[in-house]
């Protein structure tokens, strides 16, 4: 028999898990809940207000964590860490110059196939 969950309780548990564990992904949130993934998405559909609030909390965690990592990289004296930070913030041209291997792919503005389309081939034979 399927278990019935209190939606409000699940929502509060999800918010608490995100805050206390600095979670980034819905799969992590669901792992902290007493329900199955299907149940979670049935209760909190992607277009719902609750899902949007949880998504916003997860995004905020990502932003704070990325910012903290970049700050640590900035304070570092290690060349590899400084290079990693530089690659995160450099322009595409600078990134190309930093790479030892760089393959640029471009597409010329030409049709991929040059196919002539005739009218009805039978009518061409009839004219001959």
C-alpha positions as CSV (number, residue, x, y, z in Angstrom):
1,X,0.0,0.0,0.0
2,X,1.3,3.4,-0.9
3,X,2.3,5.7,1.9
4,X,0.7,9.1,2.1
5,X,3.0,12.0,3.0
6,X,2.2,15.4,4.4
7,X,3.2,17.8,1.6
8,X,3.9,20.7,4.0
9,X,6.1,18.5,6.2
10,X,8.1,17.2,3.2
11,X,8.5,20.8,1.9
12,X,9.9,21.9,5.3
13,X,12.2,18.9,5.5
14,X,13.5,19.7,2.0
15,X,14.2,23.3,2.9
16,X,15.9,22.2,6.2
17,X,18.1,19.7,4.3
18,X,19.1,22.3,1.7
19,X,20.1,24.9,4.4
20,X,21.8,22.5,6.8
21,X,23.7,20.5,4.2
22,X,24.6,23.1,1.6
23,X,22.9,21.0,-1.1
24,X,23.1,21.8,-4.8
25,X,20.9,19.2,-6.6
26,X,17.3,17.9,-6.2
27,X,18.7,14.4,-6.1
28,X,20.6,15.3,-3.0
29,X,17.5,16.8,-1.4
30,X,15.4,13.7,-2.2
31,X,18.1,11.6,-0.6
32,X,17.4,13.4,2.7
33,X,13.6,12.9,2.5
34,X,11.7,9.8,3.6
35,X,10.0,9.5,0.1
36,X,10.8,8.2,-3.3
37,X,11.9,10.4,-6.2
38,X,8.5,9.8,-8.0
39,X,6.6,10.9,-4.9
40,X,8.7,14.0,-4.5
41,X,8.0,15.1,-8.1
42,X,4.4,14.2,-7.8
43,X,4.1,16.6,-4.8
44,X,6.4,19.3,-6.1
45,X,6.0,19.5,-9.9
46,X,8.6,21.6,-11.7
47,X,6.0,24.4,-12.4
48,X,4.9,24.6,-8.8
49,X,5.7,27.4,-6.4
50,X,7.3,25.1,-3.9
51,X,9.6,23.6,-6.6
52,X,10.6,27.1,-7.6
53,X,11.5,28.0,-4.1
54,X,13.6,24.9,-3.6
55,X,15.3,25.5,-6.9
56,X,16.1,29.0,-5.8
57,X,17.6,27.8,-2.6
58,X,19.8,25.3,-4.4
59,X,20.9,28.0,-6.9
60,X,21.8,30.3,-4.0
61,X,23.9,27.5,-2.5
62,X,25.7,27.0,-5.8
63,X,26.4,30.7,-6.1
64,X,27.7,31.1,-2.6
65,X,29.9,28.1,-2.9
66,X,31.3,29.1,-6.3
67,X,32.1,32.5,-4.9
68,X,33.8,31.1,-1.9
69,X,35.9,28.8,-4.1
70,X,36.9,31.7,-6.3
71,X,37.9,33.8,-3.3
72,X,40.1,30.9,-2.0
73,X,41.7,30.5,-5.5
74,X,42.3,34.3,-5.5
75,X,44.2,34.2,-2.2
76,X,46.2,31.2,-3.3
77,X,49.9,31.4,-4.1
78,X,49.9,28.1,-6.1
79,X,50.3,28.5,-9.8
80,X,47.8,25.7,-10.7
81,X,45.1,27.3,-8.6
82,X,45.7,30.7,-9.9
83,X,45.6,29.3,-13.5
84,X,42.3,27.6,-12.7
85,X,40.8,30.9,-11.5
86,X,42.2,32.7,-14.5
87,X,40.6,30.2,-16.8
88,X,37.2,30.8,-15.1
89,X,37.3,34.6,-15.6
90,X,39.3,35.1,-18.9
91,X,38.0,36.0,-22.3
92,X,37.7,33.4,-25.0
93,X,40.8,34.7,-26.7
94,X,42.8,34.6,-23.5
95,X,41.5,31.0,-22.9
96,X,42.7,30.0,-26.4
97,X,46.1,31.5,-25.8
98,X,46.4,29.6,-22.5
99,X,45.6,26.2,-24.0
100,X,48.4,24.1,-25.4
101,X,46.0,22.5,-27.8
102,X,43.2,24.5,-29.3
103,X,40.9,23.3,-32.1
104,X,38.7,26.0,-33.6
105,X,35.6,24.8,-35.5
106,X,33.9,27.0,-37.9
107,X,31.2,26.5,-40.4
108,X,31.3,28.5,-43.6
109,X,28.0,30.0,-44.7
110,X,27.5,27.5,-47.5
111,X,24.9,24.8,-48.0
112,X,26.1,21.4,-46.8
113,X,24.8,19.8,-50.0
114,X,24.5,21.3,-53.4
115,X,21.6,19.5,-55.0
116,X,19.8,20.6,-58.1
117,X,16.1,19.7,-58.0
118,X,14.5,19.2,-61.4
119,X,10.9,19.2,-62.1
120,X,9.2,15.9,-62.8
121,X,11.8,13.6,-64.5
122,X,9.0,12.0,-66.7
123,X,8.2,15.3,-68.2
124,X,11.9,15.8,-69.2
125,X,11.8,12.4,-71.0
126,X,8.6,13.3,-72.7
127,X,10.2,16.4,-74.2
128,X,13.0,14.4,-75.8
